[in-house]
Amino acid sequence: MHGRKAYELVKEFADGEKGHLKIFNNELFERVIEECNEHHNALQSLIRKMQEEGLEVQTARNAEHYGALIHHLSLIRNKRCLMAYV
């Protein structure tokens, strides 16, 4: 998790022969999308937990906040890698 599959996807693209496109790796692409969905679900769960505890999501600085931040940044990184691959 946390971007490993997205890194593999971009690395595969970068390792290709200059001037030639590799065959689209649909399997790895789908795994990155699944990883994005896992990050999204974890992020939503942490935000929901903070709201249930009555904490302000924008200002709270607890374990859930930092966990949500990690998932959010991982999700953004994965999306950037997907866009670079396409």
C-alpha positions as CSV (number, residue, x, y, z in Angstrom):
1,M,0.0,0.0,0.0
2,H,1.0,3.7,0.1
3,G,2.0,4.0,-3.5
4,R,4.0,0.8,-4.1
5,K,1.9,-0.3,-7.1
6,A,1.8,3.2,-8.6
7,Y,5.6,3.4,-8.3
8,E,5.8,0.0,-10.2
9,L,3.5,1.4,-12.9
10,V,5.6,4.6,-13.5
11,K,8.9,2.6,-13.3
12,E,7.6,0.2,-15.9
13,F,6.8,3.2,-18.2
14,A,10.1,4.9,-17.5
15,D,12.1,1.7,-18.2
16,G,10.7,1.4,-21.6
17,E,12.8,1.8,-24.7
18,K,13.1,5.4,-25.8
19,G,10.8,6.3,-28.6
20,H,8.7,3.1,-28.2
21,L,5.5,2.7,-26.2
22,K,5.1,-0.5,-24.1
23,I,1.9,-2.5,-24.1
24,F,-0.6,-1.0,-21.6
25,N,-0.4,-2.9,-18.4
26,N,-4.1,-3.1,-17.6
27,E,-3.6,-5.5,-14.6
28,L,-1.2,-3.2,-12.8
29,F,-3.3,-0.2,-13.7
30,E,-6.4,-1.8,-12.1
31,R,-4.3,-2.7,-9.0
32,V,-3.4,0.9,-8.6
33,I,-7.1,1.9,-8.9
34,E,-7.9,-0.7,-6.2
35,E,-5.2,0.8,-4.0
36,C,-6.8,4.2,-4.5
37,N,-10.1,2.8,-3.5
38,E,-8.6,1.4,-0.3
39,H,-7.0,4.7,0.5
40,H,-10.3,6.5,-0.1
41,N,-12.2,4.1,2.1
42,A,-9.7,4.4,4.9
43,L,-9.7,8.2,4.6
44,Q,-13.5,8.3,4.8
45,S,-13.5,6.0,7.8
46,L,-11.0,8.2,9.7
47,I,-12.9,11.4,8.9
48,R,-16.2,9.7,10.0
49,K,-14.5,8.6,13.3
50,M,-13.3,12.2,13.9
51,Q,-16.7,13.6,13.3
52,E,-18.3,11.0,15.6
53,E,-15.9,12.1,18.3
54,G,-17.0,15.7,17.8
55,L,-13.6,16.8,16.5
56,E,-13.1,19.4,13.8
57,V,-11.5,17.7,10.9
58,Q,-9.6,20.8,9.8
59,T,-8.1,21.7,13.2
60,A,-7.7,18.4,15.1
61,R,-4.2,17.1,15.5
62,N,-4.5,13.5,16.7
63,A,-3.7,10.1,15.3
64,E,-6.8,10.0,13.1
65,H,-5.9,13.4,11.6
66,Y,-2.4,12.2,10.7
67,G,-3.6,8.9,9.4
68,A,-6.1,10.7,7.2
69,L,-3.4,12.9,5.9
70,I,-1.2,9.9,5.0
71,H,-4.1,8.3,3.1
72,H,-5.0,11.6,1.4
73,L,-1.4,12.2,0.2
74,S,-1.1,8.6,-0.9
75,L,-4.3,8.9,-2.9
76,I,-3.1,12.1,-4.6
77,R,0.3,10.5,-5.4
78,N,-1.4,7.4,-6.9
79,K,-3.7,9.6,-9.0
80,R,-0.7,11.5,-10.3
81,C,1.0,8.3,-11.2
82,L,-2.1,7.0,-13.1
83,M,-2.3,10.2,-15.0
84,A,1.4,10.1,-15.9
85,Y,1.0,6.5,-17.1
86,V,-2.0,7.3,-19.3
